[in-house]
């Protein structure tokens, strides 16, 4: 009897025909969707959250991760501006980071008019805020890629619908250091 059972087992192994599964439409959908990159990854973001935060500030992935504004709608010859270095709040060094965001087209147009009134050229305009900071004066070092350092620079801030002068602490190669008294749009203007 053992020989018969052994013979049947061996025979069934030798005679068995391989069974191939048919293609599954749902399996193809899973494989093909996994192969397609997510839109936020294609745009250069590492997460959906980063993509959403950047979109709320009007920034590209490069601008978001570098905390900079390198393009402005309606403005040619933009010098990229980012926040670089420690921020002093009321004279005390902090680990705060300024949040930079793009401004709307009306603010760009107003800033261009300010520059023209001064006989200068607007090279960037952005919104600057210091979340969670209570300050009288915030000294912020802005990295301005392409600034030689001997240019005459004026910075204006839009406060209650009026462009007011911002105190410039220092202008040097690739840097403009400002004393801001509040958050809001600022315009960097190069004078002749």
C-alpha positions in Angstrom: 0.0 0.0 0.0 2.9 2.4 0.7 4.3 1.7 -2.7 1.0 2.6 -4.3 0.7 5.9 -2.4 4.3 6.8 -3.2 3.7 5.9 -6.9 0.6 8.1 -7.1 2.4 11.0 -5.5 5.3 10.8 -7.9 3.0 10.4 -10.9 0.9 13.4 -9.9 4.1 15.5 -9.7 5.3 14.4 -13.0 2.0 14.7 -14.8 0.9 18.0 -13.3 0.5 20.8 -15.8 1.5 24.3 -14.7 -1.3 26.7 -14.3 -0.7 30.2 -15.5 -2.7 33.1 -14.1 -4.5 35.4 -16.5 -3.6 39.1 -16.5 -5.6 41.0 -14.0 -6.8 44.5 -14.9 -6.7 45.6 -11.3 -3.1 44.3 -10.8 -2.0 46.3 -13.9 -3.6 49.4 -12.4 -1.7 49.0 -9.2 1.6 48.4 -10.9 1.2 51.3 -13.4 0.1 53.8 -10.7 3.0 52.8 -8.5 5.4 53.5 -11.5 4.0 57.0 -12.1 5.7 59.6 -9.9 3.5 61.8 -7.7 3.0 65.4 -9.0 4.6 66.9 -5.9 7.8 64.8 -6.5 8.0 65.8 -10.1 7.8 69.5 -8.9 10.7 68.9 -6.6 9.0 68.5 -3.3 9.7 65.7 -0.8 6.2 65.6 0.6 2.7 66.7 -0.1 2.8 68.9 3.1 5.9 70.8 1.8 4.1 71.2 -1.6 1.0 72.7 0.1 3.0 75.0 2.3 5.0 76.3 -0.6 1.8 76.8 -2.7 0.3 78.9 0.1 3.3 81.2 -0.2 3.5 81.1 -4.0 6.9 79.5 -4.0 8.5 76.8 -6.2 10.3 73.9 -4.6 13.7 75.5 -5.0 12.4 78.8 -3.5 10.6 76.9 -0.6 13.6 74.8 0.4 16.0 77.7 0.1 13.7 80.2 1.8 14.1 82.6 -1.1 12.2 84.4 -3.8 13.9 84.1 -7.1 11.1 85.0 -9.5 8.4 87.6 -9.4 5.4 87.7 -11.7 5.6 90.9 -13.8 9.2 91.7 -12.9 12.2 91.2 -15.1 15.8 91.0 -14.0 15.0 89.7 -10.5 17.9 89.2 -8.1 17.1 86.2 -5.9 16.7 87.2 -2.3 16.7 84.8 0.7 17.0 85.1 4.4 20.6 84.4 5.4 22.1 84.4 8.8 20.9 84.8 12.3 18.0 87.2 13.1 18.3 89.7 16.0 15.1 90.4 17.8 15.4 93.6 19.8 19.2 93.2 19.7 19.2 89.5 20.8 20.5 86.8 18.5 17.8 84.1 17.9 17.3 81.0 16.0 14.2 82.3 14.3 13.7 82.1 10.5 11.8 84.7 8.5 9.1 83.4 6.3 9.3 84.7 2.7 6.4 84.7 0.3 5.5 86.1 -3.0 3.2 89.1 -3.2 0.2 89.7 -5.4 0.4 91.5 -8.8 -1.0 94.8 -7.4 1.9 95.0 -4.8 4.4 94.3 -7.6 2.9 97.1 -9.7 3.0 99.5 -6.7 6.6 98.6 -5.9 7.6 99.2 -9.5 6.0 102.6 -9.3 7.9 103.4 -6.1 11.2 102.4 -7.8 10.3 104.6 -10.9 9.5 107.5 -8.6 12.9 107.2 -7.0 14.6 106.9 -10.4 15.7 103.4 -9.6 15.0 99.8 -10.6 13.0 97.3 -8.5 15.0 94.0 -8.3 12.8 92.1 -5.9 9.7 92.4 -3.8 8.3 89.9 -1.3 6.3 89.5 1.9 8.4 88.9 5.0 7.0 87.7 8.3 8.3 86.5 11.5 5.9 84.0 12.9 5.8 83.8 16.7 8.0 86.8 17.1 7.1 89.8 19.2 9.5 92.5 18.3 10.2 96.2 18.2 13.1 95.8 15.8 14.1 92.7 13.8 17.6 92.8 12.2 17.5 90.5 9.3 20.3 89.6 7.0 19.0 89.0 3.4 21.2 87.1 1.0 20.9 88.9 -2.4 22.5 86.7 -5.1 24.3 88.9 -7.6 24.6 92.1 -5.5 28.1 93.4 -6.0 28.0 95.4 -2.8 28.8 98.9 -4.0 25.3 99.6 -5.4 23.0 102.2 -3.9 20.1 100.2 -2.5 16.9 101.5 -1.0 14.4 99.2 0.7 10.8 100.2 1.2 8.0 98.4 3.2 4.3 98.6 2.5 2.7 99.7 5.8 -1.0 100.6 5.8 -1.0 101.2 2.1 2.1 103.5 2.2 5.6 102.6 1.1 8.0 103.7 3.9 11.7 103.6 4.2 13.3 100.6 5.9 16.5 101.2 7.9 19.4 99.6 6.1 22.1 98.4 8.5 24.6 97.3 5.8 25.0 96.6 2.1 27.8 94.4 1.1 28.5 91.8 -1.6 25.4 89.5 -1.8 23.9 90.9 1.4 21.5 93.6 2.6 20.9 93.8 6.4 17.7 95.5 7.4 16.0 96.7 10.6 12.3 95.8 10.2 9.7 97.1 12.7 7.0 94.8 11.5 6.1 92.1 9.0 4.9 92.9 5.5 5.9 93.4 1.9 9.3 94.8 1.2 10.7 96.1 -2.0 14.4 96.1 -2.9 15.3 99.0 -5.2 18.6 99.8 -6.8 19.4 103.5 -7.4 21.6 104.8 -10.2 
